[in-house]
Every structure is written in structure tokens, then in C-alpha cells.
């Protein structure tokens, strides 16, 4: 299944090739203050492939807090956060915000909450390597 997503103005867009086709899509609401305030609802598929495109990289802000091991990719024009990235051992991993999906039936979304308080940096990075999208094409990620 090809899932398309984008920020409100379209500056940051992505296509997630979710394989195999999902019967449901986990949608995790992180309980950290940043995600709570932005309404982030995240999903990933370790077998998926993500292609991210940015029309104007100068209009993308990256925000990292806490352990500073993840970068929230924020459109400076519309303020939407379509994805989060984390570079681990030279490889880029990502999760995407289901609230930015364009072509997914909402009934596929399996909503839950996720609390990561108290998770150590090593455990956090290992979890991302296991669960986040590991095939990420995002030329502007380090821009």
C-alpha cells in the first residue's frame, strides 16, 4: 500500500510504501509534552520504505529536545510536523504522523498511547532500530 502524506501547505510530503498491505495501522499518541501539544500520532513499519520530498528546505525547521536523538521535521510555513527522524549508527530512521495522511481510510488506524518516560538513551535507540522505518530516502534530512 502506498500511503501519501504531507504538511498542510505541501512543503514537506512523503510516500510510505507499507508492505505487506496492512489490515490495521498502529497510531501511537506519544505522551511527551511536545507530541501532546502538537497532536502527533505516529506510526512506522520496519518493512516499509519512506520517500520524503521537501519543496523548500529553507522552510523546514528541525526541533530536538530531551535526549536530542530525534529531530521533529516542522514546516515553518504551516507549522505541521509530518515526520520525526533519528540517525543511528549512520542510518536514518523515521516515523510519520498519521494526521498528515492523504489517502488512508481512518478505520484502518488502531489508536493507542505510548509513554516513553524513563527510557534510557540506549534502549530508546534500540527500540527505534527495531520499530521505526529503516529505509528512508530524505535528501534534505541533514540540510
C-alpha positions in Angstrom: 0.0 0.0 0.0 1.4 3.4 -0.9 0.5 6.0 1.7 0.8 9.6 0.8 1.2 12.4 3.4 2.1 16.0 3.7 2.1 19.0 5.8 -0.8 21.4 5.4 0.9 23.6 2.8 2.6 20.7 1.0 6.2 21.9 1.5 7.0 18.5 3.2 5.5 15.5 1.6 6.1 11.8 1.7 5.2 8.4 0.3 5.3 5.4 2.6 5.4 2.0 0.8 3.8 -0.1 3.5 4.4 -3.8 2.9 2.6 -6.0 3.1 -0.7 -4.3 2.9 -1.9 -3.5 6.4 -5.1 -4.9 8.0 -4.6 -2.1 10.5 -2.1 0.7 11.1 -0.9 1.3 14.6 -1.2 5.0 15.6 0.6 5.8 18.8 0.0 9.1 20.6 3.2 9.9 22.5 2.5 11.4 25.8 5.5 13.7 25.9 4.7 17.4 26.1 5.8 18.2 22.5 3.7 15.5 20.9 0.7 16.2 23.2 0.8 19.9 22.3 1.1 19.2 18.6 -1.3 16.3 18.5 1.3 13.9 17.0 0.0 10.5 16.2 2.9 8.3 15.0 3.2 5.1 13.0 6.0 3.1 11.4 6.6 -0.1 9.6 10.1 -1.5 9.8 9.5 -3.3 6.5 8.3 -0.1 4.8 10.2 2.3 2.6 9.8 6.1 3.0 10.5 8.7 0.4 10.4 12.3 1.7 10.4 15.3 -0.5 10.8 19.0 0.5 9.9 21.8 -1.9 11.8 24.4 0.0 14.4 23.1 2.6 14.8 26.7 3.9 11.2 26.4 5.2 11.9 23.3 7.4 12.9 23.6 11.0 14.2 20.7 13.0 13.5 20.5 16.7 15.2 18.2 19.1 14.7 18.1 22.8 15.4 15.8 25.8 17.9 13.3 24.6 18.3 15.2 21.3 18.4 11.8 19.4 15.3 12.6 17.3 14.5 15.5 15.0 11.0 16.7 14.6 10.7 17.9 11.0 8.5 21.1 11.2 7.2 23.1 8.2 7.9 26.7 9.0 5.1 27.9 6.8 2.1 25.9 8.2 3.6 24.6 11.4 2.7 20.9 10.8 5.1 18.1 11.9 4.7 15.3 9.3 7.6 13.1 10.5 10.4 12.6 13.0 13.8 11.3 12.1 16.6 9.7 14.1 20.1 8.9 12.8 21.5 5.8 14.4 24.9 4.4 13.5 24.9 6.3 10.3 21.4 5.1 9.2 18.3 7.3 9.1 15.1 6.0 10.7 11.7 7.7 10.7 8.1 7.7 12.0 5.3 9.5 10.3 2.3 11.4 11.6 -0.9 9.7 10.6 -2.7 13.0 10.9 -0.9 14.0 7.7 -2.1 11.0 5.7 -4.0 11.9 2.5 -5.3 8.6 1.2 -5.9 6.2 4.2 -9.3 5.1 5.4 -9.4 6.3 9.1 -10.9 2.9 10.1 -7.5 1.3 9.5 -6.0 3.3 12.3 -5.5 1.5 15.6 -5.1 4.2 18.2 -3.2 3.8 21.4 -1.0 5.9 23.7 2.8 5.5 24.2 4.7 6.7 27.3 8.5 6.7 26.9 9.3 8.4 30.2 12.2 6.7 32.0 13.5 5.0 28.8 17.3 5.2 28.6 19.1 6.5 25.5 20.4 3.1 24.6 17.0 1.4 25.0 15.4 4.2 23.0 17.8 3.9 20.1 17.5 0.1 20.1 13.7 0.4 20.0 13.9 2.8 17.1 16.2 0.5 15.2 13.7 -2.3 15.7 10.4 -0.5 15.1 10.9 2.7 13.0 11.1 2.8 9.2 14.7 2.0 8.3 14.6 2.6 4.6 14.3 6.3 4.4 15.1 8.5 1.3 15.2 12.0 2.7 17.9 14.1 0.9 17.1 17.2 3.0 17.4 15.4 6.3 20.8 16.8 7.1 20.3 20.1 5.4 
